[in-house]
Amino acid sequence: MSRIDAQDGADHVADSELAMLQGRSRSSRVRLKTLILLRWVAVAGQTGAAVVAVLVYGLVFPTGPVAINIGAAVLANLLTAFLLPETRRLSEGEAVAMLVFDILQLAILLWLTGGLHNPFAVLILAPVTIAATMLRLTGVVLVSGLALGAVALLWRWHMVIMSPDGFPLVLPKLALFGFWLALSIGIVFIALYVRRVTLEMQAMGEALAATQLALAREQKLTDLGGVVAAAAHELGTPLATITLTASELADELAGQPELAEDAALIRAQAVRCRDILRSMGRAGKEDTHMRSAPLEAVVREAAEPHLARGREVLFAVGAEGEDGENGSQPVIRRRPEVVHGLRNLIQNAVDFSESRVEIDLSWSPTSVRVTIEDDGPGFPPGAIQRIGNPFLRSRRRPGYEGMGLGLFIAKTLLERSGAELSFANGGERLRATGAAAGGAIVTVEWPRQAIAPAETGAAPNRPILP
């Protein structure tokens, strides 16, 4: 069972909402105001460095062209701030254009002030870092390539800065070559490393958002069940009254067929309403006893949507140890994250099994364990340690469009409930069937106090409706 991929439908996340999470442009998250502020900081630094170099150290370089170059950056910032609102979110093309301008402006400034002999040449890494965090791959390649080209040109061509005594301030050739090589490697390394980290952070953020959405939906379904139960209970008495009254009217109107028929219709529809409510809800009020249930009942509830999908699902229930010294089956909290997490794991087992899935339930005085096994191909051996990370694409089943989000949601929700999850391939396939070796095994284990706390007495029921 190659469950690196998990079916999107099992995540209970609507396709449109998941597409919104995954399709957000990374550059659209950056406001224009942010890049304008960064450019003002760069302008202030360039101006300060030029003033100190001339007035404090007496260095000689073309101050007029340098002032014009810095003024161009000031003018670009003013025009951008004037023409566009500060709250504007940049498109991909706009962000690339601004970063390209910054690299060209800095490259010209460095050409006027010594090229790579100027230690401030290291600042050319700044636009590359920004691009790696906010642009798609095409934009990152464009900005990084431009930076590499600028560094190469500055290595060979530049104007020389002169000291107050008229001596050129230049590095030895070997040191200059080393500086160029270090900058080139730094540009490539930062582009790759920062982009990789940013993509992982983005994937984790989107997956956590999807997890919250899945949990919210499961909670809504639980709440809806309580509302339906309350409606079934509260409407039971008035519907019974209507039914009784309609029956009496039908008897009294036996000599008036048309009116008797209407009374019979009222009685039939009242009975129908009662039956519908009974089929939709559980008995009575918001039953606080339903907040807890035996371990097997909770697991069967989680597995129910996948029991009729053409696979045999076997349940093995028993305490750890042959003598049964660990007591009767524990009553656990029926929490939405537990039900939803187990449901995702069981669905993955059914999806990738050949014919059977076995769910073993066991417990001890200190722990509660659920083990899910299948007779599929098992996990890819090299990917077991990465299972549970969102948006893994290392292996896809033909016709299967998942991205690991289901397993991530299951793992996150179950760990939130206090469980520890382990993933492995079975050495003994399905103990109950004696099948050949292989298959995937997922073990979910809770500390007993986290999922099945000691009973302190049943809480009284309370009405949902006043």
C-alpha positions as a LaTeX table, in Angstrom:
\begin{tabular}{lrrr}
\hline
Residue & $x$ (\AA) & $y$ (\AA) & $z$ (\AA) \\
\hline
Met1 & 0.00 & 0.00 & 0.00 \\
Ser2 & 1.89 & 3.07 & $-1.20$ \\
Arg3 & 0.23 & 5.62 & 1.00 \\
Ile4 & 2.67 & 8.44 & 0.53 \\
Asp5 & $-0.19$ & 9.83 & $-1.55$ \\
Ala6 & $-3.58$ & 10.26 & 0.09 \\
Gln7 & $-6.84$ & 10.83 & $-1.70$ \\
Asp8 & $-8.00$ & 14.42 & $-1.52$ \\
Gly9 & $-11.61$ & 13.40 & $-1.04$ \\
Ala10 & $-10.77$ & 11.59 & 2.18 \\
Asp11 & $-9.43$ & 14.80 & 3.68 \\
His12 & $-12.95$ & 16.28 & 3.70 \\
Val13 & $-11.48$ & 19.44 & 2.18 \\
Ala14 & $-13.43$ & 20.87 & $-0.72$ \\
Asp15 & $-11.50$ & 20.90 & $-3.99$ \\
Ser16 & $-11.99$ & 24.63 & $-4.43$ \\
Glu17 & $-10.71$ & 25.40 & $-0.94$ \\
Leu18 & $-7.68$ & 23.12 & $-1.32$ \\
Ala19 & $-6.90$ & 24.69 & $-4.68$ \\
Met20 & $-7.05$ & 28.09 & $-3.04$ \\
Leu21 & $-4.55$ & 26.97 & $-0.39$ \\
Gln22 & $-2.17$ & 25.46 & $-2.93$ \\
Gly23 & $-2.56$ & 28.02 & $-5.70$ \\
Arg24 & $-1.82$ & 31.20 & $-3.84$ \\
Ser25 & 0.93 & 33.13 & $-5.58$ \\
Arg26 & 3.90 & 33.52 & $-3.32$ \\
Ser27 & 4.65 & 36.97 & $-4.67$ \\
Ser28 & 1.07 & 38.10 & $-4.04$ \\
Arg29 & 1.71 & 37.81 & $-0.34$ \\
Val30 & 4.28 & 40.67 & $-0.44$ \\
Arg31 & 2.97 & 44.20 & $-0.24$ \\
Leu32 & 4.45 & 46.95 & $-2.37$ \\
Lys33 & 5.10 & 48.90 & 0.83 \\
Thr34 & 7.52 & 46.22 & 2.00 \\
Leu35 & 9.79 & 46.47 & $-1.05$ \\
Ile36 & 9.61 & 50.26 & $-1.01$ \\
Leu37 & 10.72 & 50.27 & 2.61 \\
Leu38 & 13.61 & 47.92 & 1.84 \\
Arg39 & 14.69 & 50.16 & $-1.03$ \\
Trp40 & 14.64 & 53.22 & 1.24 \\
Val41 & 16.92 & 51.35 & 3.63 \\
Ala42 & 19.27 & 50.53 & 0.73 \\
Val43 & 19.27 & 54.15 & $-0.45$ \\
Ala44 & 20.09 & 55.38 & 3.05 \\
Gly45 & 22.95 & 52.87 & 3.32 \\
Gln46 & 24.37 & 53.77 & $-0.10$ \\
Thr47 & 24.21 & 57.50 & 0.66 \\
Gly48 & 25.82 & 57.07 & 4.07 \\
Ala49 & 28.64 & 54.90 & 2.66 \\
Ala50 & 29.38 & 57.42 & $-0.10$ \\
Val51 & 29.41 & 60.40 & 2.29 \\
Val52 & 31.68 & 58.62 & 4.79 \\
Ala53 & 34.05 & 57.48 & 2.02 \\
Val54 & 34.47 & 61.03 & 0.73 \\
Leu55 & 34.37 & 63.15 & 3.90 \\
Val56 & 35.98 & 60.80 & 6.42 \\
Tyr57 & 38.43 & 58.71 & 4.38 \\
Gly58 & 38.97 & 61.08 & 1.46 \\
Leu59 & 38.53 & 58.41 & $-1.20$ \\
Val60 & 38.38 & 59.53 & $-4.80$ \\
Phe61 & 35.67 & 58.25 & $-7.13$ \\
Pro62 & 33.16 & 59.88 & $-9.51$ \\
Thr63 & 30.80 & 61.36 & $-6.92$ \\
Gly64 & 28.57 & 63.03 & $-9.52$ \\
Pro65 & 27.58 & 59.79 & $-11.33$ \\
Val66 & 27.27 & 58.07 & $-7.94$ \\
Ala67 & 24.85 & 60.76 & $-6.75$ \\
Ile68 & 22.84 & 60.43 & $-9.99$ \\
Asn69 & 22.68 & 56.63 & $-9.56$ \\
Ile70 & 21.42 & 56.90 & $-5.99$ \\
Gly71 & 19.00 & 59.64 & $-7.07$ \\
Ala72 & 17.55 & 57.27 & $-9.69$ \\
Ala73 & 16.67 & 54.82 & $-6.92$ \\
Val74 & 15.07 & 57.65 & $-4.92$ \\
Leu75 & 13.07 & 58.78 & $-7.96$ \\
Ala76 & 11.93 & 55.20 & $-8.70$ \\
Asn77 & 10.75 & 54.80 & $-5.12$ \\
Leu78 & 8.84 & 58.10 & $-5.16$ \\
Leu79 & 7.16 & 57.32 & $-8.49$ \\
Thr80 & 6.22 & 53.81 & $-7.35$ \\
Ala81 & 4.77 & 55.09 & $-4.07$ \\
Phe82 & 2.88 & 57.87 & $-5.88$ \\
Leu83 & 1.44 & 55.81 & $-8.74$ \\
Leu84 & 0.55 & 52.65 & $-6.82$ \\
Pro85 & $-1.17$ & 52.19 & $-3.44$ \\
Glu86 & 1.09 & 51.01 & $-0.63$ \\
Thr87 & $-1.27$ & 48.14 & 0.20 \\
Arg88 & $-1.03$ & 46.71 & $-3.32$ \\
Arg89 & 0.03 & 43.08 & $-3.48$ \\
Leu90 & 2.64 & 42.62 & $-6.16$ \\
Ser91 & 2.10 & 40.30 & $-9.09$ \\
Glu92 & 4.89 & 38.03 & $-10.25$ \\
Gly93 & 5.91 & 40.36 & $-13.08$ \\
Glu94 & 5.87 & 43.47 & $-10.90$ \\
Ala95 & 8.03 & 41.83 & $-8.23$ \\
Val96 & 10.54 & 40.64 & $-10.85$ \\
Ala97 & 10.70 & 44.12 & $-12.38$ \\
Met98 & 11.43 & 45.77 & $-9.04$ \\
Leu99 & 14.17 & 43.28 & $-8.16$ \\
Val100 & 15.75 & 43.56 & $-11.61$ \\
Phe101 & 15.87 & 47.34 & $-11.19$ \\
Asp102 & 17.50 & 46.96 & $-7.77$ \\
Ile103 & 20.21 & 44.64 & $-9.16$ \\
Leu104 & 20.96 & 46.94 & $-12.10$ \\
Gln105 & 21.09 & 50.03 & $-9.87$ \\
Leu106 & 23.44 & 48.30 & $-7.43$ \\
Ala107 & 25.60 & 46.90 & $-10.24$ \\
Ile108 & 26.07 & 50.36 & $-11.78$ \\
Leu109 & 26.88 & 51.82 & $-8.38$ \\
Leu110 & 29.49 & 49.12 & $-7.79$ \\
Trp111 & 30.94 & 49.69 & $-11.28$ \\
Leu112 & 31.48 & 53.34 & $-10.35$ \\
Thr113 & 33.04 & 52.48 & $-6.99$ \\
Gly114 & 35.57 & 49.72 & $-7.60$ \\
Gly115 & 33.53 & 46.70 & $-8.68$ \\
Leu116 & 34.38 & 43.61 & $-6.67$ \\
His117 & 37.17 & 45.54 & $-4.97$ \\
Asn118 & 34.34 & 47.24 & $-3.08$ \\
Pro119 & 33.39 & 45.09 & $-0.04$ \\
Phe120 & 29.78 & 46.28 & $-0.36$ \\
Ala121 & 29.47 & 44.07 & $-3.45$ \\
Val122 & 28.16 & 41.40 & $-1.07$ \\
Leu123 & 24.86 & 43.33 & $-0.97$ \\
Ile124 & 24.00 & 41.91 & $-4.37$ \\
Leu125 & 22.90 & 38.81 & $-2.45$ \\
Ala126 & 19.95 & 40.76 & $-0.97$ \\
Pro127 & 17.73 & 40.85 & $-4.12$ \\
Val128 & 18.48 & 37.16 & $-4.73$ \\
Thr129 & 17.34 & 36.30 & $-1.19$ \\
Ile130 & 14.14 & 38.30 & $-1.61$ \\
Ala131 & 13.43 & 36.63 & $-4.96$ \\
Ala132 & 13.93 & 33.16 & $-3.50$ \\
Thr133 & 11.35 & 33.84 & $-0.79$ \\
Met134 & 8.60 & 35.42 & $-2.91$ \\
Leu135 & 8.90 & 34.37 & $-6.58$ \\
Arg136 & 8.21 & 31.24 & $-8.55$ \\
Leu137 & 11.07 & 29.25 & $-10.03$ \\
Thr138 & 11.16 & 31.23 & $-13.26$ \\
Gly139 & 11.51 & 34.53 & $-11.43$ \\
Val140 & 14.17 & 33.14 & $-9.10$ \\
Val141 & 16.22 & 31.87 & $-12.06$ \\
Leu142 & 15.92 & 35.22 & $-13.84$ \\
Val143 & 16.98 & 37.32 & $-10.85$ \\
Ser144 & 19.77 & 34.92 & $-9.86$ \\
Gly145 & 21.07 & 34.75 & $-13.43$ \\
Leu146 & 21.13 & 38.53 & $-13.65$ \\
Ala147 & 23.04 & 38.73 & $-10.36$ \\
Leu148 & 25.57 & 36.15 & $-11.58$ \\
Gly149 & 26.07 & 38.09 & $-14.80$ \\
Ala150 & 26.52 & 41.36 & $-12.92$ \\
Val151 & 29.13 & 39.83 & $-10.61$ \\
Ala152 & 31.04 & 38.39 & $-13.58$ \\
Leu153 & 31.08 & 41.76 & $-15.38$ \\
Leu154 & 32.13 & 43.65 & $-12.24$ \\
Trp155 & 35.00 & 41.22 & $-11.80$ \\
Arg156 & 36.44 & 42.21 & $-15.18$ \\
Trp157 & 35.26 & 45.80 & $-15.70$ \\
His158 & 34.95 & 48.61 & $-13.17$ \\
Met159 & 36.29 & 52.03 & $-12.22$ \\
Val160 & 39.09 & 52.15 & $-9.65$ \\
Ile161 & 38.76 & 53.96 & $-6.33$ \\
Met162 & 41.80 & 56.07 & $-5.45$ \\
Ser163 & 43.16 & 56.76 & $-2.00$ \\
Pro164 & 43.84 & 60.37 & $-0.84$ \\
Asp165 & 47.50 & 59.82 & $-1.81$ \\
Gly166 & 46.60 & 58.79 & $-5.34$ \\
Phe167 & 47.12 & 55.04 & $-4.98$ \\
Pro168 & 44.54 & 52.67 & $-6.47$ \\
Leu169 & 42.66 & 50.60 & $-3.88$ \\
Val170 & 42.64 & 47.13 & $-5.42$ \\
Leu171 & 42.73 & 43.56 & $-4.17$ \\
Pro172 & 45.37 & 41.05 & $-5.25$ \\
Lys173 & 44.26 & 39.05 & $-8.26$ \\
Leu174 & 43.93 & 35.84 & $-6.30$ \\
Ala175 & 41.83 & 37.53 & $-3.60$ \\
Leu176 & 39.68 & 39.17 & $-6.29$ \\
Phe177 & 39.11 & 35.81 & $-7.96$ \\
Gly178 & 38.21 & 34.26 & $-4.62$ \\
Phe179 & 35.72 & 37.06 & $-3.89$ \\
Trp180 & 34.08 & 36.58 & $-7.29$ \\
Leu181 & 33.90 & 32.82 & $-6.78$ \\
Ala182 & 32.47 & 33.22 & $-3.27$ \\
Leu183 & 29.78 & 35.63 & $-4.49$ \\
Ser184 & 28.83 & 33.37 & $-7.37$ \\
Ile185 & 28.55 & 30.31 & $-5.13$ \\
Gly186 & 26.66 & 32.39 & $-2.56$ \\
Ile187 & 24.10 & 33.52 & $-5.13$ \\
Val188 & 23.43 & 29.94 & $-6.27$ \\
Phe189 & 23.41 & 28.53 & $-2.74$ \\
Ile190 & 21.08 & 31.19 & $-1.33$ \\
Ala191 & 18.70 & 30.88 & $-4.28$ \\
Leu192 & 18.44 & 27.11 & $-3.81$ \\
Tyr193 & 18.53 & 26.96 & $-0.01$ \\
Val194 & 16.16 & 29.83 & 0.74 \\
Arg195 & 13.71 & 28.69 & $-1.92$ \\
Arg196 & 13.73 & 25.14 & $-0.53$ \\
Val197 & 13.09 & 26.33 & 3.02 \\
Thr198 & 10.36 & 28.72 & 1.86 \\
Leu199 & 8.58 & 26.00 & $-0.11$ \\
Glu200 & 8.62 & 23.68 & 2.90 \\
Met201 & 7.26 & 26.40 & 5.19 \\
Gln202 & 4.55 & 27.24 & 2.66 \\
Ala203 & 3.55 & 23.59 & 2.27 \\
Met204 & 3.42 & 23.14 & 6.04 \\
Gly205 & 1.31 & 26.28 & 6.48 \\
Glu206 & $-1.16$ & 25.20 & 3.80 \\
Ala207 & $-1.36$ & 21.69 & 5.23 \\
Leu208 & $-2.01$ & 22.99 & 8.73 \\
Ala209 & $-4.74$ & 25.24 & 7.35 \\
Ala210 & $-6.30$ & 22.23 & 5.62 \\
Thr211 & $-6.05$ & 20.29 & 8.88 \\
Gln212 & $-7.91$ & 23.01 & 10.76 \\
Leu213 & $-10.56$ & 23.03 & 8.04 \\
Ala214 & $-10.98$ & 19.26 & 8.25 \\
Leu215 & $-11.31$ & 19.36 & 12.03 \\
Ala216 & $-13.81$ & 22.22 & 11.83 \\
Arg217 & $-15.94$ & 20.24 & 9.40 \\
Glu218 & $-15.86$ & 17.14 & 11.58 \\
Gln219 & $-16.87$ & 19.26 & 14.56 \\
Lys220 & $-19.73$ & 20.78 & 12.57 \\
Leu221 & $-21.00$ & 17.32 & 11.67 \\
Thr222 & $-20.87$ & 16.32 & 15.33 \\
Asp223 & $-22.72$ & 19.46 & 16.36 \\
Leu224 & $-25.28$ & 18.92 & 13.61 \\
Gly225 & $-25.96$ & 15.44 & 14.93 \\
Gly226 & $-26.71$ & 16.94 & 18.34 \\
Val227 & $-29.08$ & 19.50 & 16.85 \\
Val228 & $-30.95$ & 16.81 & 14.91 \\
Ala229 & $-31.20$ & 14.68 & 18.04 \\
Ala230 & $-32.59$ & 17.61 & 19.98 \\
Ala231 & $-35.11$ & 18.32 & 17.22 \\
Ala232 & $-36.20$ & 14.69 & 17.13 \\
His233 & $-36.78$ & 14.71 & 20.88 \\
Glu234 & $-38.39$ & 18.12 & 21.27 \\
Leu235 & $-40.76$ & 17.63 & 18.33 \\
Gly236 & $-41.73$ & 14.13 & 19.39 \\
Thr237 & $-44.42$ & 15.27 & 21.86 \\
Pro238 & $-46.17$ & 17.82 & 19.58 \\
Leu239 & $-46.12$ & 15.34 & 16.69 \\
Ala240 & $-47.66$ & 12.67 & 18.91 \\
Thr241 & $-50.36$ & 15.15 & 19.96 \\
Ile242 & $-51.07$ & 16.03 & 16.32 \\
Thr243 & $-51.27$ & 12.34 & 15.43 \\
Leu244 & $-53.68$ & 11.56 & 18.30 \\
Thr245 & $-55.89$ & 14.57 & 17.57 \\
Ala246 & $-56.01$ & 13.77 & 13.85 \\
Ser247 & $-57.03$ & 10.18 & 14.65 \\
Glu248 & $-59.86$ & 11.37 & 16.89 \\
Leu249 & $-61.05$ & 13.84 & 14.25 \\
Ala250 & $-61.02$ & 11.13 & 11.59 \\
Asp251 & $-63.23$ & 8.94 & 13.82 \\
Glu252 & $-65.65$ & 11.78 & 14.57 \\
Leu253 & $-65.84$ & 12.77 & 10.88 \\
Ala254 & $-66.60$ & 9.26 & 9.64 \\
Gly255 & $-69.86$ & 10.50 & 8.15 \\
Gln256 & $-68.13$ & 13.28 & 6.20 \\
Pro257 & $-65.75$ & 11.55 & 3.80 \\
Glu258 & $-63.97$ & 14.68 & 2.54 \\
Leu259 & $-63.16$ & 16.01 & 6.03 \\
Ala260 & $-62.29$ & 12.54 & 7.28 \\
Glu261 & $-59.85$ & 12.16 & 4.40 \\
Asp262 & $-58.15$ & 15.45 & 5.33 \\
Ala263 & $-57.84$ & 14.37 & 8.97 \\
Ala264 & $-56.33$ & 11.06 & 7.87 \\
Leu265 & $-53.84$ & 12.90 & 5.68 \\
Ile266 & $-52.79$ & 15.10 & 8.62 \\
Arg267 & $-52.26$ & 12.02 & 10.76 \\
Ala268 & $-50.22$ & 10.28 & 8.01 \\
Gln269 & $-47.95$ & 13.31 & 7.50 \\
Ala270 & $-47.38$ & 13.71 & 11.25 \\
Val271 & $-46.34$ & 10.05 & 11.47 \\
Arg272 & $-44.04$ & 10.58 & 8.49 \\
Cys273 & $-42.38$ & 13.58 & 10.17 \\
Arg274 & $-41.84$ & 11.53 & 13.32 \\
Asp275 & $-40.23$ & 8.68 & 11.35 \\
Ile276 & $-37.93$ & 11.09 & 9.46 \\
Leu277 & $-36.71$ & 12.69 & 12.67 \\
Arg278 & $-36.12$ & 9.29 & 14.26 \\
Ser279 & $-34.03$ & 8.21 & 11.29 \\
Met280 & $-31.94$ & 11.39 & 11.38 \\
Gly281 & $-31.22$ & 11.77 & 15.04 \\
Arg282 & $-30.44$ & 9.80 & 18.15 \\
Ala283 & $-32.76$ & 9.63 & 21.08 \\
Gly284 & $-33.69$ & 12.54 & 23.26 \\
Lys285 & $-31.48$ & 15.37 & 24.28 \\
Glu286 & $-27.80$ & 16.15 & 23.84 \\
Asp287 & $-26.60$ & 12.90 & 25.30 \\
Thr288 & $-23.44$ & 13.55 & 27.26 \\
His289 & $-22.91$ & 9.78 & 27.41 \\
Met290 & $-22.33$ & 9.86 & 23.63 \\
Arg291 & $-19.22$ & 11.96 & 24.18 \\
Ser292 & $-17.56$ & 8.71 & 25.20 \\
Ala293 & $-17.93$ & 5.26 & 23.67 \\
Pro294 & $-16.18$ & 1.88 & 23.72 \\
Leu295 & $-12.99$ & 1.77 & 21.68 \\
Glu296 & $-14.49$ & $-0.63$ & 19.14 \\
Ala297 & $-17.55$ & 1.58 & 18.61 \\
Val298 & $-15.41$ & 4.65 & 17.86 \\
Val299 & $-13.16$ & 2.75 & 15.44 \\
Arg300 & $-16.14$ & 1.17 & 13.67 \\
Glu301 & $-17.71$ & 4.62 & 13.32 \\
Ala302 & $-14.50$ & 5.87 & 11.70 \\
Ala303 & $-14.36$ & 2.86 & 9.36 \\
Glu304 & $-18.06$ & 2.85 & 8.42 \\
Pro305 & $-17.78$ & 4.90 & 5.17 \\
His306 & $-15.22$ & 2.40 & 3.82 \\
Leu307 & $-16.77$ & $-0.93$ & 4.79 \\
Ala308 & $-18.66$ & $-1.35$ & 1.52 \\
Arg309 & $-15.92$ & $-0.54$ & $-0.96$ \\
Gly310 & $-15.13$ & $-4.03$ & $-2.15$ \\
Arg311 & $-12.54$ & $-4.90$ & 0.50 \\
Glu312 & $-12.95$ & $-7.19$ & 3.49 \\
Val313 & $-12.35$ & $-5.21$ & 6.68 \\
Leu314 & $-11.67$ & $-7.42$ & 9.71 \\
Phe315 & $-11.76$ & $-6.26$ & 13.32 \\
Ala316 & $-9.74$ & $-8.03$ & 16.00 \\
Val317 & $-10.59$ & $-6.88$ & 19.52 \\
Gly318 & $-8.83$ & $-8.00$ & 22.69 \\
Ala319 & $-6.69$ & $-6.91$ & 25.60 \\
Glu320 & $-2.94$ & $-7.39$ & 25.48 \\
Gly321 & $-1.91$ & $-10.64$ & 27.12 \\
Glu322 & $-3.51$ & $-14.05$ & 26.91 \\
Asp323 & $-5.00$ & $-14.16$ & 30.40 \\
Gly324 & $-7.09$ & $-11.00$ & 30.00 \\
Glu325 & $-5.61$ & $-9.40$ & 33.08 \\
Asn326 & $-5.86$ & $-5.96$ & 31.51 \\
Gly327 & $-9.58$ & $-5.66$ & 32.02 \\
Ser328 & $-12.56$ & $-4.91$ & 29.84 \\
Gln329 & $-12.57$ & $-2.78$ & 26.72 \\
Pro330 & $-11.81$ & 0.89 & 27.55 \\
Val331 & $-14.36$ & 3.62 & 27.03 \\
Ile332 & $-12.59$ & 6.46 & 25.19 \\
Arg333 & $-13.44$ & 10.04 & 24.40 \\
Arg334 & $-15.30$ & 10.30 & 21.10 \\
Arg335 & $-13.38$ & 13.33 & 19.84 \\
Pro336 & $-13.78$ & 14.61 & 16.25 \\
Glu337 & $-10.02$ & 14.60 & 15.63 \\
Val338 & $-9.79$ & 10.95 & 16.68 \\
Val339 & $-12.66$ & 9.87 & 14.42 \\
His340 & $-11.42$ & 11.89 & 11.46 \\
Gly341 & $-7.78$ & 10.83 & 11.85 \\
Leu342 & $-8.63$ & 7.12 & 12.07 \\
Arg343 & $-11.00$ & 7.47 & 9.12 \\
Asn344 & $-8.21$ & 8.83 & 6.92 \\
Leu345 & $-5.85$ & 6.00 & 7.91 \\
Ile346 & $-8.50$ & 3.34 & 7.28 \\
Gln347 & $-9.39$ & 4.89 & 3.94 \\
Asn348 & $-5.76$ & 4.78 & 2.84 \\
Ala349 & $-5.56$ & 1.12 & 3.86 \\
Val350 & $-8.68$ & 0.30 & 1.84 \\
Asp351 & $-7.46$ & 2.33 & $-1.15$ \\
Phe352 & $-4.17$ & 0.46 & $-1.49$ \\
Ser353 & $-5.11$ & $-3.02$ & $-0.27$ \\
Glu354 & $-5.56$ & $-5.97$ & $-2.58$ \\
Ser355 & $-8.49$ & $-7.59$ & $-0.84$ \\
Arg356 & $-8.30$ & $-7.28$ & 2.96 \\
Val357 & $-7.66$ & $-4.83$ & 5.76 \\
Glu358 & $-7.26$ & $-5.85$ & 9.38 \\
Ile359 & $-7.83$ & $-3.47$ & 12.29 \\
Asp360 & $-6.48$ & $-4.72$ & 15.61 \\
Leu361 & $-7.68$ & $-3.09$ & 18.83 \\
Ser362 & $-5.73$ & $-3.75$ & 22.02 \\
Trp363 & $-5.16$ & $-2.13$ & 25.38 \\
Ser364 & $-3.21$ & $-2.42$ & 28.59 \\
Pro365 & $-3.38$ & $-0.63$ & 31.95 \\
Thr366 & $-1.20$ & 2.15 & 30.52 \\
Ser367 & $-1.99$ & 2.37 & 26.80 \\
Val368 & $-4.61$ & 1.97 & 24.07 \\
Arg369 & $-3.49$ & 0.82 & 20.62 \\
Val370 & $-5.09$ & 0.65 & 17.16 \\
Thr371 & $-3.14$ & $-1.18$ & 14.43 \\
Ile372 & $-4.24$ & $-0.98$ & 10.79 \\
Glu373 & $-2.76$ & $-3.51$ & 8.35 \\
Asp374 & $-3.46$ & $-4.23$ & 4.70 \\
Asp375 & $-2.37$ & $-6.70$ & 2.05 \\
Gly376 & $-1.17$ & $-4.13$ & $-0.47$ \\
Pro377 & 2.37 & $-3.49$ & $-1.76$ \\
Gly378 & 3.44 & $-1.64$ & 1.38 \\
Phe379 & 5.27 & 1.65 & 1.83 \\
Pro380 & 8.23 & 2.47 & $-0.43$ \\
Pro381 & 11.22 & 1.40 & 1.70 \\
Gly382 & 13.11 & 4.67 & 1.33 \\
Ala383 & 10.14 & 6.87 & 2.16 \\
Ile384 & 8.87 & 5.51 & 5.47 \\
Gln385 & 10.72 & 8.17 & 7.48 \\
Arg386 & 9.06 & 10.93 & 5.44 \\
Ile387 & 5.50 & 9.65 & 5.76 \\
Gly388 & 3.23 & 12.31 & 7.20 \\
Asn389 & 4.94 & 15.25 & 5.51 \\
Pro390 & 2.49 & 17.22 & 3.34 \\
Phe391 & 2.66 & 17.37 & $-0.45$ \\
Leu392 & 5.12 & 14.53 & $-0.98$ \\
Arg393 & 5.27 & 13.48 & $-4.63$ \\
Ser394 & 7.92 & 10.76 & $-4.58$ \\
Arg395 & 5.54 & 8.07 & $-5.88$ \\
Arg396 & 2.08 & 8.16 & $-7.41$ \\
Arg397 & $-0.36$ & 5.39 & $-8.04$ \\
Pro398 & $-1.74$ & 5.57 & $-11.62$ \\
Gly399 & $-5.04$ & 7.42 & $-11.64$ \\
Tyr400 & $-4.52$ & 8.58 & $-8.06$ \\
Glu401 & $-4.16$ & 12.32 & $-7.52$ \\
Gly402 & $-3.34$ & 12.64 & $-3.80$ \\
Met403 & $-0.41$ & 14.57 & $-2.37$ \\
Gly404 & 0.11 & 13.18 & 1.12 \\
Leu405 & $-2.27$ & 15.67 & 2.67 \\
Gly406 & $-4.60$ & 12.98 & 4.04 \\
Leu407 & $-1.83$ & 11.29 & 6.01 \\
Phe408 & $-0.59$ & 14.64 & 7.25 \\
Ile409 & $-4.07$ & 15.57 & 8.49 \\
Ala410 & $-4.50$ & 12.17 & 10.16 \\
Lys411 & $-1.09$ & 12.34 & 11.81 \\
Thr412 & $-1.58$ & 15.93 & 13.00 \\
Leu413 & $-5.07$ & 15.33 & 14.41 \\
Leu414 & $-4.18$ & 12.09 & 16.16 \\
Glu415 & $-1.00$ & 13.54 & 17.65 \\
Arg416 & $-3.10$ & 16.44 & 18.92 \\
Ser417 & $-5.18$ & 13.89 & 20.83 \\
Gly418 & $-2.03$ & 12.55 & 22.49 \\
Ala419 & $-1.28$ & 9.62 & 20.17 \\
Glu420 & 2.02 & 8.44 & 18.75 \\
Leu421 & 2.02 & 7.05 & 15.20 \\
Ser422 & 4.45 & 4.59 & 13.63 \\
Phe423 & 4.58 & 3.38 & 10.03 \\
Ala424 & 6.16 & 0.13 & 8.85 \\
Asn425 & 5.94 & $-2.68$ & 6.35 \\
Gly426 & 4.74 & $-5.99$ & 7.78 \\
Gly427 & 6.98 & $-8.99$ & 8.14 \\
Glu428 & 3.87 & $-11.08$ & 8.75 \\
Arg429 & 0.99 & $-10.07$ & 6.53 \\
Leu430 & $-2.41$ & $-10.08$ & 8.20 \\
Arg431 & $-2.11$ & $-12.49$ & 11.09 \\
Ala432 & $-5.77$ & $-13.46$ & 10.77 \\
Thr433 & $-5.39$ & $-14.58$ & 7.14 \\
Gly434 & $-1.90$ & $-16.05$ & 7.03 \\
Ala435 & $-1.10$ & $-14.18$ & 3.81 \\
Ala436 & 2.40 & $-13.72$ & 2.43 \\
Ala437 & 4.83 & $-11.19$ & 3.90 \\
Gly438 & 4.44 & $-7.54$ & 3.00 \\
Gly439 & 1.75 & $-4.94$ & 3.44 \\
Ala440 & 1.73 & $-1.64$ & 5.32 \\
Ile441 & 1.18 & $-1.31$ & 9.06 \\
Val442 & 0.13 & 1.87 & 10.85 \\
Thr443 & 0.09 & 1.81 & 14.64 \\
Val444 & $-1.68$ & 4.48 & 16.69 \\
Glu445 & $-0.99$ & 4.35 & 20.41 \\
Trp446 & $-2.32$ & 6.62 & 23.16 \\
Pro447 & $-1.42$ & 6.79 & 26.84 \\
Arg448 & $-4.54$ & 5.42 & 28.49 \\
Gln449 & $-5.13$ & 8.53 & 30.59 \\
Ala450 & $-5.01$ & 10.72 & 27.45 \\
Ile451 & $-7.77$ & 8.90 & 25.55 \\
Ala452 & $-9.61$ & 6.88 & 28.24 \\
Pro453 & $-9.38$ & 8.73 & 31.56 \\
Ala454 & $-10.61$ & 7.12 & 34.74 \\
Glu455 & $-14.37$ & 7.44 & 35.15 \\
Thr456 & $-15.46$ & 10.07 & 37.65 \\
Gly457 & $-19.19$ & 9.57 & 37.30 \\
Ala458 & $-21.55$ & 10.23 & 34.44 \\
Ala459 & $-22.47$ & 13.82 & 33.73 \\
Pro460 & $-26.19$ & 14.52 & 33.58 \\
Asn461 & $-27.84$ & 15.17 & 30.24 \\
Arg462 & $-28.91$ & 18.71 & 29.51 \\
Pro463 & $-31.26$ & 20.00 & 26.85 \\
Ile464 & $-29.79$ & 21.73 & 23.79 \\
Leu465 & $-32.94$ & 23.75 & 23.25 \\
Pro466 & $-34.50$ & 25.88 & 26.00 \\
\hline
\end{tabular}
